[in-house]
């Protein structure tokens, strides 16, 4: 029982760590692909759609 | 001046304007003050509900939410001149639903940024010779934004909703205004209208799925495959109207002159949510928020999570204090890491035996029978 609990505990930490790592890889891939530039291009001007004008 | 120009996204001429200089000074003051408030709250352990009363906890959380809002929206030049921040830092997404067209915003809204990336299309390939439009996206997917949101979700789930979201903060403040609360009608055992209560409870349960529909259809599917517009931002987002539309139109006559039907639609949505917030806690987060829906997917697996000490909880024989204190209608004893939980910590603060804990290993101060309940 204790062994099973220890395994569950490990999995409880390993799973979010794995998701975090996948997220980090996605983030870097997106950066390299120029997606951050697309975000910046949109964000530095007033977004007319967001404020109900366009 | 070069660094200031880069940091604030301003050119040499603008930096000579007295209003801009005042804005820069004010920005630094606000930024430092907000950081100091947050640091003090953390240093004095006010953000631990283990020893806090519910009242003290609510106050500390509201202070933190307010300070984080000021921190991320402290570009005072924008507030003073009715413009937005145009510097290079804006490629960074803030964690909550804070519009990037808010005059004070330093960063981007993740939902807006997600749609901005998905919206990008190749005009040459998309407009066909016969005049029809078949969208050819530029990017394979929005890896950058999704990746950032995944990291936050994996670390803390919907903690962002409870502590870092500006629109959530506003709803929390409105809910504090004295008004008849719908929760009392729905949850009271001796309710005067039990049928109405049970109907509302069922309706509430089904309506909560709307936010997942908003995420998949309005934020992901339509902007990627069919539309060149950020559909959610354009037709729904009340945060954009509140933090972007209203202050920009108030400070910029040129923009105010362009108001039309869409402005009225978005104002009506915002007004409805403000009125709903008087009676229901966090209506937007419950039913419509696509960002909350995304983080909710991680609540059950996130590194930081709630745990319930069964032994300590049993000592008061199911007092339900945590369930009654939860603004989202979750029963923390049954499902401490429910996708609906915004991790505001009210349950932990109100628990008389301090049976609820939050952290990686979810240790409780009572120290007995520690385990995380299965979902």
Interface residues (C-beta under 8 A of the other chain):
Chain A: X5 X9 X12 X13 X15 X16 X17 X19 X20 X22 X23 X24 X25 X26 X27 X28 X29 X30 X31 X33 X34 X35 X36 X37 X38 X39 X40 X41 X42 X43 X44 X45 X46 X47 X48 X49 X50 X51 X52 X53 X54
Chain B: X9 X83 X84 X85 X86 X87 X88 X90 X91 X93 X99 X100 X101 X108 X109 X112 X113 X116 X117 X120 X138 X139 X140 X142 X143 X144 X145 X146 X147 X148 X149 X150 X151 X153 X154 X155 X229 X230 X233 X234 X237 X240 X241 X244 X245 X248 X249 X255 X258 X259 X260 X262 X263 X265 X266 X267 X298 X301 X302 X303 X360 X361 X371 X372
